[in-house]
Amino acid sequence: MLAGLALVAPWQQIAAQAPAAPPAAAAPPAILFQGVKIFDGISGQVSAPRDVLVRGNKIERIAAQVAPESGAQVINGSGKVLMPGLVDAHWHTMLAAVPVATAMMADRTYLAIAAGAEATRTLMRGFTTVRDVGGSSFGLKDSIDGGLVPGPRIFPSGAMISVTSGHGDFRTFHDLPRQIGAPASRFDEAGDSAIADSPDEVRLRAREQLMRGASQIKLTAGGGVSSPNSPLDAVTFTEAEVHAAVEAATNWGTYVTVHAYTPAAIQQAISAGVKCIEHAMLMDDATAKLIGQKGIWLSAQPLPDELANAFPRGSVEWNKAQEVLAGVGRTYELAKKYKLKTAFGTDVLFSAPLAAQQGALLASLTRWYTPSQVLVMATSTNAELLKLSGKRAPYAGELGVVREGALADLLLVNGDPVADISLIAKAEQSLAVIMKDGVIYKNQLAPRAGS
């Protein structure tokens, strides 16, 4: 038994030998937002002025007036709106802001540092939680949770699981053939993707992600834009392969989500027991109706035309992007027609300028929804999707709402985002306070001590 303990504890020994960190400044016993109007993330309305008391990492009390206690930090929010932190349900923490050539070739240390810097920018845009659906973000998540790097909460999927020639297989012909069971590419070795070509291999790859701490499993069930040898119309996995992942995830108390554009890929995934579809830009009316009848989640993204600029104009990838982009509007129209459970995400890849437009992409949903509907989608609705992870959810507590007992992930907005949703796109100017887990990461307002 002692030998076993020696094998599992080297990092604990290293931590014990490290020099002690300087003592942190004492946190206030409570933080009181005074006179704020509240967008609670559920009703779609903005309330009359209220006081909101935060203690630790939770919202303790909401009332017309709360007396400040001794030592409490008081924030005067008069004329401002307090709302839940935003949630991006389709984000790639490790790949969002680096060019595709850099992602393929740069040193892994550089990529990790770049991802950490982008995670801080993500939080400063008001996105306090992201659902990562492809990439080895476990280490960065631990760094954020441990206070080493400011960033959002991460619900990690780990490697996106694909098949030979599927979306996520970035090998060239010179890399073939693959030895069954061995990593297929540098992306595989880094843990960003995992190639699996049988039910047994899919089960193994899914279990590997669960072992690493995945809160859900991500498969690429159909062709994709960025993978050069993956036609959009291809159905990549067999139903038995998808079911193997579903079985592994279900046994672990969580679920599978799949990248899928076409009716065939979506319908096969649903038959195999998948609970969430990512994208669906090429689905037809019958498939949308099926999604609604089965109660499947649709994780859709208002993809901008600029997304195609990550690829050379006229390339295979660029042309596939044009086909997908043309289907964005119809996806949202079908989602509304059949009242689908629709989550918001951005799916930004390989572009720092587009990553910076995260809030603007959310605001662009007003082409199909009212501002209040958009904000509800990016808060409480997305939080409902996160609950599918069950006990595999990495954070205990309620996200996406402003109410007593919920986690204190809060934004104080200079103005009313329901009346002017463009405020969300201008985070630097519009967000006076950004709080995650009860900790203030940005405060443009001068605090004063409570009496």
C-alpha positions as CSV (number, residue, x, y, z in Angstrom):
1,M,0.0,0.0,0.0
2,L,2.9,2.4,0.8
3,A,4.4,1.7,-2.5
4,G,1.1,2.6,-4.2
5,L,1.0,5.9,-2.3
6,A,4.4,6.7,-3.5
7,L,3.3,6.2,-7.1
8,V,0.3,8.5,-6.9
9,A,1.7,11.4,-4.9
10,P,4.8,12.9,-6.6
11,W,3.1,16.1,-7.5
12,Q,2.0,16.5,-3.8
13,Q,5.6,16.1,-2.8
14,I,6.7,18.7,-5.3
15,A,3.9,21.1,-4.0
16,A,5.1,20.6,-0.5
17,Q,8.7,21.5,-1.4
18,A,7.6,24.7,-3.3
19,P,8.1,28.0,-1.6
20,A,5.1,29.4,0.2
21,A,3.0,31.9,-1.8
22,P,2.6,35.4,-0.3
23,P,-0.5,35.7,1.9
24,A,-3.5,36.8,0.0
25,A,-5.4,39.9,1.0
26,A,-8.2,39.1,3.4
27,A,-11.5,38.7,1.5
28,P,-14.4,40.8,2.8
29,P,-16.9,38.9,4.8
30,A,-19.6,39.9,2.3
31,I,-20.1,41.9,-0.8
32,L,-23.3,44.0,-1.1
33,F,-24.6,45.4,-4.4
34,Q,-26.9,48.3,-3.5
35,G,-29.8,49.6,-5.6
36,V,-29.3,47.4,-8.7
37,K,-31.9,46.5,-11.1
38,I,-31.9,42.7,-11.7
39,F,-32.1,40.6,-14.8
40,D,-32.4,37.2,-13.2
41,G,-31.8,35.1,-16.3
42,I,-35.2,33.5,-16.2
43,S,-38.1,36.0,-16.5
44,G,-36.6,38.1,-19.3
45,Q,-37.5,41.2,-17.3
46,V,-35.5,43.8,-15.4
47,S,-36.7,44.3,-11.8
48,A,-37.0,47.5,-9.7
49,P,-33.9,48.4,-7.7
50,R,-32.9,45.8,-5.1
51,D,-30.0,45.0,-2.9
52,V,-28.0,41.7,-3.4
53,L,-25.8,40.3,-0.7
54,V,-23.0,37.9,-1.7
55,R,-21.3,35.8,0.9
56,G,-18.5,33.4,-0.1
57,N,-19.3,32.1,-3.5
58,K,-23.1,32.3,-3.3
59,I,-25.9,34.8,-3.4
60,E,-27.2,34.9,0.2
61,R,-30.0,37.5,0.1
62,I,-32.0,39.6,-2.4
63,A,-34.3,42.3,-0.8
64,A,-35.5,45.8,-1.3
65,Q,-32.9,46.9,1.3
66,V,-30.1,45.0,3.0
67,A,-28.2,46.7,5.8
68,P,-24.5,46.6,5.2
69,E,-22.6,44.7,7.9
70,S,-19.2,45.6,9.3
71,G,-16.4,45.1,7.0
72,A,-18.6,44.3,4.0
73,Q,-17.6,45.7,0.6
74,V,-20.4,47.9,-0.7
75,I,-20.9,48.5,-4.4
76,N,-23.3,51.2,-5.4
77,G,-25.1,49.9,-8.5
78,S,-27.7,52.7,-8.9
79,G,-28.7,52.9,-12.5
80,K,-27.1,49.6,-13.4
81,V,-28.3,46.1,-14.1
82,L,-27.0,43.0,-12.3
83,M,-27.3,39.9,-14.4
84,P,-25.8,36.3,-14.4
85,G,-22.5,35.7,-15.9
86,L,-22.8,34.6,-19.6
87,V,-22.3,31.0,-20.7
88,D,-20.9,29.9,-24.0
89,A,-22.1,26.3,-24.7
90,H,-19.7,25.7,-27.6
91,W,-16.2,26.9,-27.0
92,H,-12.8,25.6,-27.8
93,T,-10.5,26.9,-25.0
94,M,-7.3,25.6,-26.5
95,L,-8.0,26.5,-30.1
96,A,-10.2,29.6,-30.2
97,A,-7.6,32.3,-30.8
98,V,-4.5,30.7,-32.5
99,P,-4.2,30.4,-36.3
100,V,-4.7,26.9,-37.6
101,A,-1.1,26.6,-38.7
102,T,0.0,27.6,-35.2
103,A,-2.3,25.1,-33.6
104,M,-0.9,22.4,-35.8
105,M,2.8,23.2,-35.4
106,A,3.6,25.4,-32.4
107,D,5.2,24.1,-29.2
108,R,2.6,22.9,-26.7
109,T,3.9,25.2,-24.0
110,Y,3.3,28.2,-26.2
111,L,-0.2,27.0,-27.0
112,A,-1.0,26.5,-23.4
113,I,0.1,30.0,-22.5
114,A,-1.8,31.4,-25.4
115,A,-4.9,29.6,-24.3
116,G,-4.5,30.9,-20.7
117,A,-4.3,34.4,-22.0
118,E,-7.4,33.9,-24.1
119,A,-9.2,32.4,-21.1
120,T,-8.6,35.6,-19.2
121,R,-9.9,37.7,-22.0
122,T,-13.0,35.4,-22.2
123,L,-13.7,36.1,-18.5
124,M,-13.2,39.8,-19.1
125,R,-15.9,39.6,-21.9
126,G,-18.4,38.5,-19.2
127,F,-18.3,34.8,-20.1
128,T,-17.9,33.2,-16.6
129,T,-18.6,29.7,-17.9
130,V,-17.8,27.8,-21.1
131,R,-18.6,24.3,-22.2
132,D,-15.5,23.1,-24.0
133,V,-16.4,20.7,-26.8
134,G,-13.0,19.8,-28.1
135,G,-9.5,20.2,-26.8
136,S,-7.2,19.2,-24.0
137,S,-8.3,21.9,-21.6
138,F,-8.0,19.9,-18.4
139,G,-4.7,21.4,-17.3
140,L,-5.9,25.0,-18.0
141,K,-9.2,24.3,-16.1
142,D,-7.2,23.1,-13.1
143,S,-5.0,26.2,-13.3
144,I,-8.1,28.5,-13.4
145,D,-9.9,26.6,-10.6
146,G,-6.7,26.8,-8.5
147,G,-6.4,30.5,-8.9
148,L,-3.2,30.5,-11.1
149,V,-4.9,32.1,-14.1
150,P,-8.1,34.2,-14.3
151,G,-10.6,32.5,-16.6
152,P,-14.1,31.0,-16.9
153,R,-15.4,27.9,-15.4
154,I,-14.7,25.1,-17.9
155,F,-17.0,22.1,-18.5
156,P,-14.5,20.0,-20.5
157,S,-15.1,17.3,-23.1
158,G,-11.4,16.6,-23.6
159,A,-10.5,15.1,-27.0
160,M,-13.1,15.3,-29.7
161,I,-13.5,11.7,-30.8
162,S,-13.6,11.1,-34.5
163,V,-12.9,8.3,-37.0
164,T,-10.2,7.9,-39.7
165,S,-10.9,10.6,-42.3
166,G,-13.6,12.2,-40.0
167,H,-13.9,15.7,-38.7
168,G,-10.9,16.1,-36.3
169,D,-8.5,13.9,-38.3
170,F,-5.9,16.4,-39.5
171,R,-3.4,13.8,-40.9
172,T,-2.0,13.8,-44.3
173,F,-1.9,10.7,-46.6
174,H,1.8,10.2,-45.6
175,D,0.6,9.4,-42.0
176,L,-1.3,6.4,-43.2
177,P,-1.9,3.6,-42.2
178,R,-2.6,4.0,-38.5
179,Q,-1.9,1.2,-36.1
180,I,-5.1,0.3,-34.4
181,G,-5.1,1.6,-30.8
182,A,-2.2,4.0,-31.4
183,P,-2.5,7.8,-31.5
184,A,-3.1,8.9,-35.0
185,S,-1.6,12.4,-35.1
186,R,0.0,15.2,-33.1
187,F,-3.5,16.3,-32.1
188,D,-4.1,12.8,-30.7
189,E,-0.9,12.8,-28.8
190,A,-1.8,16.2,-27.3
191,G,-5.2,15.0,-26.3
192,D,-7.1,17.5,-28.5
193,S,-8.6,14.7,-30.7
194,A,-8.9,10.9,-30.5
195,I,-9.3,8.7,-33.6
196,A,-11.4,5.6,-33.0
197,D,-12.5,3.1,-35.7
198,S,-14.6,0.5,-33.9
199,P,-17.1,0.4,-31.0
200,D,-14.4,-1.0,-28.7
201,E,-12.0,1.9,-29.6
202,V,-14.7,4.5,-29.2
203,R,-15.6,3.1,-25.8
204,L,-11.9,3.2,-24.8
205,R,-11.4,6.8,-26.0
206,A,-14.6,7.9,-24.2
207,R,-13.4,6.3,-21.0
208,E,-10.0,7.9,-21.3
209,Q,-11.7,11.4,-21.4
210,L,-13.9,10.4,-18.4
211,M,-10.8,9.3,-16.5
212,R,-9.2,12.7,-17.2
213,G,-12.3,14.5,-15.9
214,A,-14.6,15.1,-18.9
215,S,-18.0,16.5,-17.9
216,Q,-19.5,15.2,-21.2
217,I,-18.2,13.3,-24.3
218,K,-18.0,14.9,-27.7
219,L,-18.1,12.9,-31.0
220,T,-17.9,14.2,-34.5
221,A,-20.7,12.2,-36.0
222,G,-20.5,13.9,-39.5
223,G,-18.2,15.8,-41.8
224,G,-16.8,19.1,-40.8
225,V,-15.4,22.3,-42.3
226,S,-11.8,22.5,-41.0
227,S,-10.8,18.9,-41.6
228,P,-9.6,18.6,-45.2
229,N,-10.6,14.9,-45.8
230,S,-14.0,15.1,-44.2
231,P,-16.9,15.8,-46.6
232,L,-19.9,17.6,-45.1
233,D,-22.3,14.9,-46.3
234,A,-20.4,12.0,-44.7
235,V,-21.8,10.1,-41.8
236,T,-18.6,9.2,-40.1
237,F,-19.4,6.8,-37.2
238,T,-21.6,3.7,-37.4
239,E,-24.6,3.7,-35.0
240,A,-22.9,0.9,-33.0
241,E,-19.8,3.1,-32.5
242,V,-21.9,6.1,-31.4
243,H,-23.9,3.9,-29.0
244,A,-20.6,2.6,-27.5
245,A,-19.8,6.2,-26.4
246,V,-23.4,6.8,-25.2
247,E,-23.2,3.6,-23.1
248,A,-19.8,4.6,-21.6
249,A,-21.0,8.1,-20.8
250,T,-24.4,6.9,-19.4
251,N,-22.6,4.4,-17.2
252,W,-20.5,7.4,-15.9
253,G,-23.6,9.5,-15.2
254,T,-23.2,11.9,-18.1
255,Y,-24.0,12.3,-21.8
256,V,-22.7,12.5,-25.4
257,T,-23.0,15.5,-27.7
258,V,-22.2,15.3,-31.4
259,H,-21.0,17.5,-34.1
260,A,-23.5,16.9,-36.9
261,Y,-24.7,19.0,-39.8
262,T,-26.9,16.7,-42.0
263,P,-30.2,14.9,-41.4
264,A,-28.5,11.5,-41.8
265,A,-25.8,12.2,-39.2
266,I,-28.3,13.8,-36.8
267,Q,-30.9,11.0,-37.1
268,Q,-28.3,8.3,-36.6
269,A,-27.0,10.0,-33.5
270,I,-30.4,10.3,-32.0
271,S,-31.1,6.7,-32.7
272,A,-27.9,5.8,-30.8
273,G,-29.0,7.8,-27.7
274,V,-27.2,11.1,-28.0
275,K,-28.7,13.9,-26.0
276,C,-27.4,17.0,-27.7
277,I,-26.7,18.0,-31.3
278,E,-24.0,20.6,-32.1
279,H,-24.6,22.8,-35.2
280,A,-27.3,21.2,-37.4
281,M,-26.9,23.8,-40.1
282,L,-27.9,21.5,-42.9
283,M,-30.9,19.8,-41.2
284,D,-34.3,19.6,-42.8
285,D,-37.8,20.1,-41.4
286,A,-38.3,16.4,-40.6
287,T,-35.1,16.2,-38.6
288,A,-35.9,19.4,-36.7
289,K,-39.3,17.9,-35.8
290,L,-37.6,14.7,-34.7
291,I,-35.3,16.7,-32.4
292,G,-38.3,18.3,-30.8
293,Q,-40.2,15.1,-30.4
294,K,-37.3,13.3,-28.7
295,G,-36.5,16.3,-26.5
296,I,-32.9,16.5,-27.8
297,W,-30.9,19.6,-27.1
298,L,-29.8,21.8,-30.1
299,S,-26.5,23.6,-29.4
300,A,-26.5,26.2,-32.3
301,Q,-24.2,29.0,-33.2
302,P,-24.8,32.3,-35.1
303,L,-21.7,31.7,-37.2
304,P,-20.3,34.9,-38.8
305,D,-19.2,34.9,-42.5
306,E,-15.7,35.9,-41.3
307,L,-15.3,32.4,-39.8
308,A,-14.3,31.2,-43.3
309,N,-11.3,33.6,-43.3
310,A,-9.4,31.0,-41.3
311,F,-8.9,29.2,-44.6
312,P,-7.5,30.2,-48.0
313,R,-10.3,31.5,-50.2
314,G,-11.3,28.8,-52.7
315,S,-9.9,26.0,-50.6
316,V,-11.9,22.9,-49.8
317,E,-12.4,24.1,-46.2
318,W,-13.4,27.6,-47.4
319,N,-16.0,26.2,-49.8
320,K,-17.4,23.9,-47.1
321,A,-17.7,26.9,-44.8
322,Q,-19.8,28.7,-47.4
323,E,-22.3,25.8,-47.4
324,V,-22.5,25.7,-43.6
325,L,-22.9,29.5,-43.2
326,A,-25.7,29.5,-45.7
327,G,-27.7,27.2,-43.4
328,V,-27.4,29.3,-40.2
329,G,-30.6,31.2,-40.6
330,R,-32.7,28.2,-41.4
331,T,-31.4,26.4,-38.3
332,Y,-32.7,29.1,-36.1
333,E,-36.0,29.3,-38.0
334,L,-36.5,25.6,-37.5
335,A,-35.5,25.8,-33.9
336,K,-38.2,28.4,-33.3
337,K,-40.8,26.5,-35.4
338,Y,-40.5,23.4,-33.3
339,K,-39.7,25.1,-30.0
340,L,-36.4,23.2,-29.7
341,K,-34.4,23.3,-26.5
342,T,-31.8,25.7,-28.0
343,A,-28.5,26.6,-26.4
344,F,-26.1,29.4,-27.5
345,G,-22.5,28.9,-28.4
346,T,-19.9,30.6,-30.7
347,D,-17.6,27.8,-32.0
348,V,-14.8,30.3,-32.7
349,L,-11.7,28.5,-34.0
350,F,-8.3,29.7,-35.0
351,S,-9.1,33.5,-34.9
352,A,-8.2,35.9,-32.1
353,P,-10.3,38.7,-33.8
354,L,-13.4,36.5,-33.9
355,A,-12.8,35.4,-30.3
356,A,-12.9,39.0,-29.3
357,Q,-16.3,39.2,-30.9
358,Q,-17.8,36.6,-28.5
359,G,-20.3,39.1,-27.1
360,A,-21.1,40.5,-30.5
361,L,-22.0,37.0,-31.7
362,L,-24.4,36.6,-28.9
363,A,-26.0,40.0,-29.6
364,S,-26.4,39.0,-33.3
365,L,-29.0,36.5,-32.3
366,T,-31.5,39.3,-32.3
367,R,-32.0,38.5,-36.0
368,W,-34.2,35.7,-34.7
369,Y,-35.0,36.4,-31.0
370,T,-35.8,39.3,-28.8
371,P,-33.0,40.7,-26.6
372,S,-34.5,39.2,-23.5
373,Q,-34.8,35.8,-25.2
374,V,-31.1,36.0,-26.2
375,L,-30.0,36.8,-22.7
376,V,-32.1,34.1,-21.1
377,M,-30.6,31.6,-23.7
378,A,-27.0,32.6,-22.7
379,T,-27.7,32.3,-19.0
380,S,-30.3,30.0,-17.5
381,T,-31.0,28.0,-20.7
382,N,-27.4,27.2,-21.2
383,A,-27.1,26.4,-17.5
384,E,-29.9,23.8,-17.9
385,L,-27.9,22.1,-20.7
386,L,-24.9,22.0,-18.3
387,K,-27.0,20.1,-15.8
388,L,-27.0,17.1,-18.2
389,S,-23.5,16.3,-16.8
390,G,-25.1,15.3,-13.5
391,K,-22.5,14.4,-10.9
392,R,-19.8,14.8,-13.5
393,A,-20.4,18.5,-13.5
394,P,-17.2,20.0,-12.1
395,Y,-18.9,22.7,-10.0
396,A,-21.5,22.3,-7.3
397,G,-24.2,24.9,-7.3
398,E,-26.7,26.7,-9.6
399,L,-25.4,28.7,-12.5
400,G,-27.0,31.1,-14.9
401,V,-29.5,32.8,-12.5
402,V,-29.6,35.6,-10.0
403,R,-31.5,34.3,-7.0
404,E,-30.8,33.4,-3.4
405,G,-28.6,30.3,-3.1
406,A,-27.2,30.5,-6.6
407,L,-23.5,30.7,-7.4
408,A,-22.3,34.3,-7.4
409,D,-21.3,34.6,-11.1
410,L,-22.5,38.1,-11.8
411,L,-22.1,41.0,-14.2
412,L,-23.0,44.6,-13.3
413,V,-23.8,46.4,-16.5
414,N,-23.6,50.1,-17.2
415,G,-27.1,50.3,-18.6
416,D,-29.9,47.9,-19.4
417,P,-28.8,45.0,-21.7
418,V,-32.5,44.1,-22.4
419,A,-33.1,47.6,-23.8
420,D,-29.7,47.7,-25.5
421,I,-28.2,44.3,-26.1
422,S,-25.2,45.9,-27.9
423,L,-23.9,46.6,-24.4
424,I,-22.9,42.9,-24.2
425,A,-20.7,43.4,-27.3
426,K,-18.8,46.2,-25.6
427,A,-17.6,44.5,-22.4
428,E,-14.7,46.8,-21.7
429,Q,-16.9,49.9,-21.5
430,S,-20.2,48.3,-20.4
431,L,-19.3,45.8,-17.7
432,A,-18.6,47.7,-14.5
433,V,-18.1,44.6,-12.3
434,I,-17.3,41.0,-13.3
435,M,-17.6,38.5,-10.5
436,K,-17.1,34.7,-10.7
437,D,-17.5,32.4,-7.8
438,G,-17.9,35.3,-5.4
439,V,-14.6,36.8,-6.5
440,I,-14.4,40.2,-8.2
441,Y,-12.1,40.2,-11.3
442,K,-13.1,43.6,-12.5
443,N,-14.5,46.6,-10.6
444,Q,-14.8,50.0,-12.3
445,L,-16.6,51.4,-9.3
446,A,-14.9,52.8,-6.2
447,P,-15.7,50.5,-3.2
448,R,-16.4,51.9,0.2
449,A,-16.3,50.1,3.6
450,G,-19.6,49.1,5.2
451,S,-20.4,50.4,8.7
